[in-house]
Structure formats: structure tokens, C-alpha cells
Amino acid sequence: MKNIQNELANIRKGNYAPIYLVLGEERYFIERIRETIIEHALDEESIDLNFSSFDMEENTINDALFEASSFPFFGERKVVFVQNPYFLTGQKVRNAPDHNIDELEDYLKNPADFTIFVIFAPYEKLDRRKKITKSLEKNAQLIDVSSPNANEANRYIKEVVKEKGYQFTDGAFQLFTERTDGNLTQMMHELDKIFLYHIDSKNITKDSIQHLVPKSLEQNVFELNTLVLNNQVEASVEAYHDLLVQKEEPIKIVALLISQFRLLLQVKVLQRQGYPQGDIAKVLKVHPYRVKLALQNVRRYEQHLLSEALDYLIDADYKMKTGQIDQELQVELFIMRFAQQSKVHA
């Protein structure tokens, strides 16, 4: 994340690299880089003439290179964005155009001095066996926009809040990370309205988070899952019916229940192997708070019971997708079955 801040500062100062490789999947940082380059590298009146963006799943790299090599109109420089360069990975894209990769390699070695050429690669990693990838890494200025881990994201949010003159009161930040799943892009999106709501007091409260930041379907299903694990059958069924009233699809709910029971089972297995909470979060690549809650829940259940529940959900998911059973009924059946199995294994 320090690399991102340094590069953004250089761009604002007018210290541009001729070629950038923006590698990673964090949408918030990707958008900041896009906006900062356009805002500082181009005059407002010349944006329409000197800014171009090419999607490599629809346009050829030759189109982008032709634009990059053409002199700007009524301005000092041009900005050319290349999106979705799947040819830097092992991906195969159906019906994609043919790309002259040799021409791209030539451009990387001798870029136009009047163009800022930015390749946005929204991938976790590139195929480093490819010659073009090695050439790009050698000749481009890399900006790493990988999704930060939970601690990095939390630290970044707290710094932004402090810089804006705000502060979280007791319990507010924890609830904020829960409601946003610790996703940096989502957190930054929600902060705008939170700042506006607290523009006078500057104190972000737990009540305002509950009021302003909606629960996602995943969070609602997580609460349903918690009720199921606590064998609160009536409350579980009521929570499920609430989701149906909100027009949520049973097949999506089952898919999320599968994801959450799979997490519980994985946490249980890793815990039995002696992994501490922090290492479990790293191995599974999930937010530490989710691991903490999972650990609290799995202590009461044997591994085979969680495994049976997961198998049942996977089977229900298959039957729902193939039209063999009534979709709405399956979650209720699962709630009752798990309660009965829990009593048998108690």
C-alpha cells in the first residue's frame, strides 16, 4: 500500500512514467489510480481528444498501440488505458481478438514520450513464464493494487478517518468492519455517507453504522447460520422467511450456507491440527473476525456433524439446481434436520 501512495504522489507532482502496470484486484485503488492520472495528466478540455481506453477482450493491442504512438491533439500528452490484458495470464477468452504481442514488446522497449500507457491487470498474478510478462515487468512502473489483508485495510481506514477529522466511538469500528466484510472498496464507499451524516459531531457511532450501513445477503445468512448452530429452530425459520420476503432466492441462501459450513469445517480441521487463530485466517484467506466467530461456534460440534451438514447442503444445492425438489422448502428442512442431528450427537 505504501507503493500506491508513493506513485499517486508522484503522479500528482507530474512525475509520470511512460508505462505503468497496475497489478491486482482492489477496485478502490484501481479507481483512484485511474482518476488521478486522468485528472493530473490531461487538461479538462483535451480529455475527449487525448484519452482512450481499450478492452483486450474486445479490442486488439494493436489498436491501443496505434493510439499510443499517435501525437496528441491540442495538448502535451495522451493517456491510453489497456484493460483486461488476459494474454499476460494463463486465461483463455472465447471469441477474443488476435493480439500482436511482438508489437507490444517493441513498444515497451521504446515507448512514445508523449503518452502515458497504463495496463490494468486485475489479476492476483501474471504468468511469469511468458516473454511478454518478463518484458513488461522490466520496462513498466509496477503499481501493486492487491487486496490488502485485514490489518492493512483496517489501518488504512483508520488513517483516512483520522485525516478527515473524524473518530469511531466504542464498538463502531468493529461493527463497521462486520457490515462491510472488511472489504476496503466497500468500506471506502460507505464512509462517504457516514462522513456526511456526522459532519457536525465528527463522532462515528455504533447506532449510525447500524442505521447507515446495510447488511449484505451474506451477513443475513451468517446470522441465520448462527441461529441454526444455536438450535434456535423457530428463530431460524423466521429469519429465513424474512429473507424470502426480501425476495432473496433460496438457491443463493443455500450457496451461502454451504460457504459458511465449509468455513466452519475448515476451521475445525485446522484448529485440531494446532493452528492458532491468526494462522487459520492466513491459510484460508478470510477476515480474522470471521475466523474468531467460527472458532466460537465449532467448539460445540464434532467434525463429523459439520461434515454431514455440509454434505446435506451440497446435495440440496444439486437437487435445487436440477429441479428435483422444492427450493423454498429445503432451508427449512435443513434447519430441522441439523437440530435433530445435534441432539443425537449431543
C-alpha positions in Angstrom: 0.0 0.0 0.0 3.0 2.3 0.5 3.9 1.8 -3.1 0.4 3.0 -4.1 0.6 6.2 -2.1 4.1 7.0 -3.4 3.0 6.5 -7.0 -0.1 8.6 -6.5 2.0 11.4 -5.0 4.4 11.3 -8.0 1.5 11.5 -10.5 0.1 14.5 -8.7 3.5 16.2 -8.9 3.7 15.5 -12.7 6.4 12.8 -12.4 4.9 10.4 -14.9 6.3 7.0 -16.0 5.8 6.3 -19.8 4.4 2.8 -18.9 2.5 1.6 -15.8 1.5 -1.9 -14.9 -1.3 -1.8 -12.4 -1.5 -5.3 -11.0 -4.1 -6.5 -8.5 -7.8 -6.7 -7.8 -8.6 -4.0 -5.2 -11.2 -1.9 -7.0 -10.8 1.1 -4.8 -7.1 1.6 -5.6 -7.7 0.9 -9.3 -10.3 3.7 -9.5 -8.0 6.1 -7.5 -5.2 5.5 -10.0 -7.5 5.9 -13.0 -8.9 9.2 -11.7 -5.6 10.6 -10.5 -3.9 10.0 -13.9 -6.7 11.5 -15.9 -7.1 14.5 -13.6 -3.4 15.4 -13.4 -2.1 14.3 -16.8 -4.7 15.8 -19.0 -6.4 19.3 -19.3 -10.1 19.1 -18.9 -10.7 20.4 -22.4 -8.4 17.8 -24.0 -9.7 14.7 -22.3 -12.1 13.8 -25.1 -9.3 14.1 -27.7 -6.3 12.6 -25.8 -7.8 9.9 -23.6 -8.5 6.4 -24.9 -9.3 3.1 -23.2 -9.2 -0.4 -24.8 -10.6 -3.6 -23.5 -8.4 -6.5 -24.7 -11.3 -8.9 -24.7 -12.9 -6.7 -27.4 -10.1 -4.6 -29.0 -6.7 -5.6 -30.2 -3.5 -4.5 -28.5 -2.5 -3.1 -31.9 -5.4 -0.6 -31.7 -4.1 0.6 -28.3 -0.5 0.9 -29.5 -1.6 2.8 -32.6 -3.3 5.3 -30.4 -0.3 5.5 -28.0 2.0 6.2 -30.9 -0.1 8.9 -32.5 0.7 12.5 -31.5 -1.8 14.2 -29.1 -4.3 16.8 -30.3 -4.1 20.3 -28.8 -2.3 19.1 -25.7 1.1 18.0 -24.3 0.3 14.3 -23.8 -2.1 11.4 -24.3 -3.3 8.8 -21.8 -4.0 5.3 -23.1 -5.6 2.6 -20.8 -5.4 -1.1 -21.6 -8.0 -3.1 -19.7 -8.2 -6.9 -19.1 -4.9 -8.0 -20.7 -5.7 -11.7 -20.3 -2.8 -12.6 -22.5 -0.5 -11.8 -19.6 -2.1 -14.8 -17.7 -2.9 -18.3 -18.5 -6.5 -17.5 -19.2 -8.3 -18.3 -22.4 -11.0 -15.9 -23.6 -13.5 -17.1 -26.2 -14.0 -15.0 -29.3 -11.3 -12.6 -28.2 -9.4 -10.8 -31.0 -6.0 -11.7 -32.1 -3.2 -9.7 -30.5 0.2 -8.9 -32.0 2.3 -9.4 -28.8 5.5 -8.8 -30.7 4.4 -5.3 -31.4 3.6 -4.7 -27.7 7.1 -5.9 -26.8 8.6 -3.4 -29.3 6.6 -0.6 -27.8 7.7 -1.5 -24.2 11.3 -1.1 -25.3 10.7 2.2 -27.0 7.6 4.0 -25.7 6.3 7.3 -27.0 7.5 10.1 -24.8 4.2 12.0 -25.1 1.9 9.1 -23.9 1.2 7.6 -20.5 0.4 4.0 -21.3 -1.3 2.2 -18.4 -2.0 -1.5 -18.4 -4.6 -2.5 -15.8 -4.2 -6.2 -14.9 -7.0 -7.1 -12.4 -5.5 -10.4 -11.5 -3.8 -11.9 -8.5 -0.7 -12.8 -10.5 0.6 -12.9 -14.1 2.1 -15.8 -16.0 5.8 -15.1 -15.5 6.8 -17.8 -17.9 5.7 -15.6 -20.8 8.3 -13.5 -22.5 5.9 -10.5 -22.7 5.3 -10.6 -18.9 9.0 -10.5 -18.2 9.4 -7.6 -20.7 6.6 -5.7 -19.0 8.0 -6.2 -15.5 11.3 -4.9 -16.8 10.1 -1.9 -18.6 7.0 -0.7 -16.8 6.5 1.0 -13.5 4.6 -1.5 -11.3 1.8 -0.3 -9.0 0.7 -3.2 -6.8 -3.1 -2.9 -6.1 -3.5 -6.3 -4.5 -6.3 -6.5 -1.9 -4.8 -5.6 1.5 -5.1 -8.1 4.4 -7.5 -7.3 7.2 -4.9 -5.4 9.3 -3.7 -3.3 6.4 -7.3 -2.4 5.4 -8.3 -1.5 9.0 -5.2 0.6 9.4 -5.8 2.4 6.1 -9.5 3.1 7.1 -8.5 4.5 10.5 -5.9 6.7 8.9 -8.4 8.1 6.4 -11.0 8.7 9.2 -8.4 10.5 11.3 -7.1 12.7 8.4 -10.7 13.8 7.8 -11.1 14.8 11.5 -13.5 12.0 12.5 -13.3 9.2 15.0 -15.1 5.9 15.8 -16.7 5.6 19.2 -16.8 2.4 21.2 -17.8 -0.6 19.1 -18.5 1.4 16.0 -15.4 0.3 14.1 -15.9 -3.4 14.8 -19.5 -3.2 13.6 -18.3 -1.2 10.5 -15.9 -4.0 9.5 -18.5 -6.6 10.1 -21.1 -4.9 7.9 -18.6 -4.3 5.1 -16.9 -7.8 5.4 -13.6 -6.0 5.9 -13.6 -5.2 2.2 -11.6 -2.0 1.6 -13.6 -0.9 -1.5 -16.9 -1.4 0.3 -15.6 0.4 3.4 -14.5 3.5 1.4 -17.8 3.6 -0.4 -19.8 3.6 2.9 -17.5 6.2 4.5 -18.8 9.0 2.2 -22.3 8.9 3.6 -21.0 8.3 7.2 -18.9 11.5 7.0 -21.8 13.4 5.7 -24.1 12.1 8.5 -21.6 13.1 11.2 -20.4 16.3 9.6 -21.1 18.3 12.8 -20.2 15.9 15.6 -17.3 14.1 13.8 -18.0 11.1 16.1 -19.0 7.9 14.2 -21.3 5.8 16.5 -22.4 2.2 16.5 -26.0 3.4 16.1 -25.2 5.3 13.0 -23.4 2.3 11.5 -26.5 0.2 12.1 -28.6 2.8 10.5 -26.5 3.7 7.5 -24.6 0.6 6.5 -26.9 -2.2 5.3 -26.4 -5.8 5.9 -25.4 -7.9 2.8 -27.2 -11.1 2.0 -24.1 -12.9 3.2 -24.3 -11.2 6.6 -28.0 -12.0 6.9 -27.3 -15.6 6.1 -24.4 -15.6 8.6 -27.0 -14.5 11.3 -29.3 -17.3 10.1 -26.4 -19.7 10.3 -25.7 -18.6 13.9 -29.3 -19.3 14.8 -29.1 -22.7 13.2 -25.9 -23.5 15.1 -27.6 -22.5 18.4 -30.5 -24.8 17.6 -33.0 -21.9 17.7 -35.4 -23.6 15.2 -38.2 -21.1 15.3 -36.0 -18.1 15.1 -34.0 -19.7 12.3 -37.2 -20.4 10.3 -38.4 -16.8 10.9 -35.1 -15.3 9.8 -35.3 -17.5 6.6 -38.8 -16.3 5.9 -37.7 -12.7 6.3 -35.1 -13.3 3.6 -37.8 -14.7 1.3 -39.9 -11.7 1.9 -37.0 -9.6 0.8 -37.1 -11.5 -2.5 -33.8 -13.4 -1.8 -33.5 -16.6 -3.8 -33.4 -19.9 -1.8 -30.7 -21.2 -4.1 -28.4 -18.2 -3.2 -29.1 -18.8 0.5 -28.2 -22.4 0.3 -25.0 -21.5 -1.6 -24.0 -19.1 1.2 -24.9 -21.7 3.9 -22.5 -24.1 2.0 -19.8 -21.5 2.1 -20.2 -20.9 5.8 -20.4 -24.5 6.8 -17.4 -25.2 4.7 -15.5 -22.5 6.6 -16.6 -24.0 9.9 -15.4 -27.4 8.8 -12.0 -26.0 7.6 -11.6 -24.0 10.8 -12.4 -27.1 12.9 -9.8 -29.2 11.0 -7.1 -26.5 11.2 -7.8 -26.0 14.9 -7.4 -29.7 15.6 -4.1 -29.6 13.7 -2.9 -26.9 16.2 -3.1 -23.8 14.0 -3.7 -20.5 16.0 -6.5 -18.1 15.0 -4.2 -15.7 13.1 -2.6 -18.5 11.0 -6.0 -20.0 10.2 -7.1 -16.6 8.8 -4.0 -16.5 6.6 -4.3 -20.1 5.4 -8.0 -19.7 4.5 -7.5 -16.1 3.3 -10.6 -14.8 5.2 -11.1 -11.9 7.6 -9.8 -12.7 11.1 -13.1 -11.7 12.7 -14.9 -14.5 10.7 -12.3 -17.0 12.0 -12.9 -15.8 15.5 -16.6 -16.3 15.3 -16.2 -19.7 13.6 -13.9 -20.8 16.4 -16.5 -19.8 18.9 -19.1 -21.9 17.1 -17.2 -25.1 16.2 -16.1 -25.8 19.7 -19.6 -27.2 20.4 -19.7 -29.5 17.4 -17.9 -32.6 16.3 -16.2 -32.6 12.9 -18.4 -35.4 11.6 -21.6 -33.4 12.4 -20.3 -30.4 10.5 -19.3 -32.6 7.6 -22.7 -34.3 7.5 -24.4 -30.8 7.4 -22.1 -29.7 4.6 -22.9 -32.9 2.6 -26.6 -32.4 3.1 -26.4 -28.8 1.8 -24.3 -29.7 -1.2 -26.8 -32.4 -2.1 -29.7 -30.0 -1.6 -27.9 -27.5 -3.8 -27.6 -30.1 -6.6 -31.2 -31.1 -6.4 -32.4 -27.5 -6.4 -30.4 -26.7 -9.5 -31.6 -29.8 -11.3 -35.3 -29.1 -10.4 -35.7 -32.3 -8.3 -37.1 -30.7 -5.2 -39.0 -27.6 -4.0 -36.4 -24.8 -3.5 -38.1 -22.9 -0.7 -38.6 -25.9 1.5 -35.0 -27.0 1.5 -33.7 -24.5 4.0 -36.4 -25.3 6.5 -35.7 -29.0 6.2 -32.0 -28.3 6.7 -32.8 -26.3 9.9 -34.9 -29.1 11.4 -32.5 -31.8 10.3 -29.5 -30.1 11.9 -31.3 -29.5 15.1 -32.3 -33.2 15.3 -28.7 -34.4 14.4 -27.3 -32.1 17.0 -29.5 -33.7 19.7 -28.5 -37.2 18.5 -24.8 -36.3 18.7 -25.0 -34.3 22.0 
